[in-house]
Amino acid sequence: MNKTYLDDSPRGRQLQAFNRLLDVLDDLREKCPWDRKQTMDSLRHLTIEETYELSDAILKNNLPEIKKELGDVMLHLVFYAKIAAEQNAFDVADVLNAQCDKLIFRHPHIYGDTKAETEQEVKQNWEKLKLKEGNKSVLGGVPSSLPALIKAMRIQEKARGAGFDWEEKAQVWKKVQEELNEFESEFNIKDTANINKTFATAEFGDLLFSLINFARFIDINPEEALERTNLKFIHRFQYMEARAAQNGQSLQDMSLQEMDRYWNEAKKQ
């Protein structure tokens, strides 16, 4: 499986670039006061920020920005391995080899005799192998700190990998309607003063969970869908602000009817 690459081959260029990154990081860790001071804890929140910046660039399909943000994330990953190496815990070679070993083990349909003809069969094998690695639950691999919407999607995906899922999308949509009816009965808009917020919150959570389930079932990423709607709303709202400013107005001083006129203009852009 090991291969040798010539320096002028595409893979050779990639290996040279990776070695260059390691060399630059060695220099910075030794000579730069800021880089020398960093720990895994101090880098953590910066890594999260860089990951979200990469996500933004992907949503905008901005390839030059994706390249830049990938570099930032790559630097952070190598930085963590560098810090661990200084503690004699592991180095970047250990990280990469462990990942390769895991990928080979979890793809027996490629590197072994297991048969898996469909994506679903691959996912089911994946979850079974994770349990063999010591995970006590199929859901144990879902990080507790994930945002709730993404966590719901990952929980449902992993449950599907274990064979626990609806058979048809019509069944899932029926569940959405059922949860909507339950929420409407709990959240009586005619009597908001006496709403039981605990039960209403629970029913709203069930409704969201079922909608995410339906989105997954028809191959829509709900996180991406919601973020695209967020970006669309921001664009239209900022258009309203700009149009109001052009006319010497402020949104706070305008009626909803006046704002709707600018909003409809924005929708036509």
N, C-alpha and C positions, 0 to 999 in steps of 0.2 A: 504493500500500500504506500510505502514511502517513495517519493519521487525526487529526482534531481532536476533543477531548472537552470538553464543558462541565464547569465546576468541580463542579456538583452531580450529575454522572453517576457511576455506580459506578467507571468508569475514571478519571474526574477525581479522585475521592476517593483512589484508589490512587496516582495521580501526586503528589498533594499530600502524602500520607504518605511517599512515597519521597523527595521533596524535603525534607521535614521531617527525615528521618533523615540526609540529607546535611548539612543545616544543623547539626544537633545534633553530628554527628561533627566538623565543622569547629570548632565551639566547644570540644569536648573536646580535640581535638588541639592547639589553641592554648593552652588555659587549665589543663588537668588534668595534673599531673606524671606520673601513671601512664600516661595515654593518650599523652602526648607522648613517653614513653620507648619505646613499643612499636615493634618491627620485625616484618618477616615471619617471621623465625626465632622470635622470642619468642611470636608468636601461634599458631604452627603446632600445638604440643601442645594449646593451649586449644581450637583449632578441632576437633581430633580428639575431644576430650572432649565438646564441644558436640554433635558429630555423633552420638556414641554416646548421649547423653542424648535427642536427638531420636528415635533408633532405639528406645530403651526406651519412650518415650511412644507411638510408633506401635504397638508390639507390645501395649501395654496399652489401645490405642484410647482414650487419654485426650486428648480434643480440646482442652480448655483448656491442658493441658501441651504438646501439639503446637504450639499457637499461640505459647506462650512460647518454646519451643525453636527454632521457625522464626525468631523475632525475633533470638535470639542468633546463629544461624548467618548470618542476613542481615547483621547488624552486622559479623561477621567478614569476609564477602565484600566489603562496602563498604570496610572498614578496609584490606584489602590493596590495593584500587584506589586509595585515598587515599594510601597510602604510595608506591605506584608513581608517582602523579601528582606527588608532591613530588620524585621523582627524575627527572621529565620523561621517564618511560618510557611510560606510558599512563594513562588515567583510566577511570572507570566507564563513560562513554559508549563508549569504545573497546572495552571488555570486552563490553558488551551488543550493540553493533553487530556485532562479530566473531562473537558467538554467533548472532545472527539470520542473518548471511550464511552461516554453516556449516549452520544448520538448513534454510535455503532450498536450498542446494546439495545437501544430502543427502536432500531430499525432492522429487526431480524428478517423482514421480508426483502431487504437489500443485502444484508451481510450474513444471512442464515437461511434456513429452510422454510421459515414461516411464510404462508400465503396471505397476501392482503391485496385485493384487486381494487378496492374502493377507498375513498378518503375516510369513510366511517369505520371501515375495518382497521385502518391504520390507527385511528384515534382510540378505538377499543383496545387494540394491542398495547398502545402507549400507556393507557391507564392501568392495564393489568401488570405491565412491567414495572411501573412506578410503585405499585403495591408490593411487588417482590423486592424492591429496593429498600423497603422498610416503612413506607408511608402507611399509616393506620387507616386512612380514609381517602377515598378518591378526591374529596373536597379539601384535603389537608394541604394541597399545594396552592390554594388560593390565598394570596397575601391578605392579612387582616387590614392592612393600611390602604388597600386599593379604594379609590372613590367608589361610592355605593353603586352607581350605574354600571361601571365596568365590572365590579365584583359580581353583580347579579348576572351579567352576561357570562362571565367565566364559570360561575357556579352551574349555570344551565348547560354550558358546553361540556363541563366535566361529568355532569349527571347523564347527559346524552351519551358520552363515551362509555359509561357503565351500562348503557341500555335502558336508562330510565328517561323516557321522553314520550311525547305525543306521537301518534302515527300519521295524522293528517293535519294540515294547517287549518281546516275548518273546525277541528276540535279546539285548537288553540284560540281561534277567534271567538268561539262560543264562550271560552273561559274569560276572555277579555270582556265580553258583554255581561257575563255573570258578575264579574268584579265591579264593573261600572254600575250595575244595578244595585249592588250591595253598598257601594260608596254613596250613591244617590239617596238610598234609604237612610244611611247614617248621617249624611250631610244634608240636612233639610234647609234649603236656601230661604225658605219662608219663615224659619224660626232659628236664625243664627245665634240668638242670645242663649239658647239652651242646647247648643251643640256639645256633644261629648267629644272633646278634641282627641282624647286617647284612642277611642274607637275609630273616629274619622281618620286619624293619622294612620292607624293600622290598615284600614280599608284602602286608603289612598296608596299605601305601600304595596298592597296586594295588586292594585290596579296597575301601578307602574311595573311591577314584576311580570305581570301577564303581558303587558305591552312589549316589554323587552323580549319576552319569550317569543311573541309573535314575530317581532322584527328579526330575531335570530332564525326563526323557522323559514322566513322568506328571504334569507340571506341579505339582510340589511344590518349594518353595524349601528346600533342605536347611539353609541357615543359619538360616532362620526356624524350621524344624522343630526343630532342635537347641536353639535358644535358648528355645523354648517348653518343651521338656523340661527344660532347665536351671532355668527359673523354677518349673516344677512340682515339681522335686526340692527346690529351695530352700524352697518353701512347706511341703512335707511334712516336711522335715528340721527346720525351725523349729517346726513344730507339735509334733514329738516332743520338742524341747528344752523347749518351754513346758509340755507335759503332764508331763514328768519333773520340772520345777521345781515344778509344783503339788503334786506328791507328795513333795517334798523329796529328789528323786533327781538324779543326774547321769548323762548317757549313758555316760560312761567307766566307771561302776560297774555298769551294767546288762548283762544277757545279751542276745544277739541275739534270743532268743525274746521277752524283755520289750520290746525296741525294736520288734519286728515288730508287737506288739499296738497300739502307738501309731501305727506307720506305716499299718497297716490302717485305723485310725480316721481318719487324715488323708486317705486315699484316698476315704473316704465323705463327706468334707466337700463 
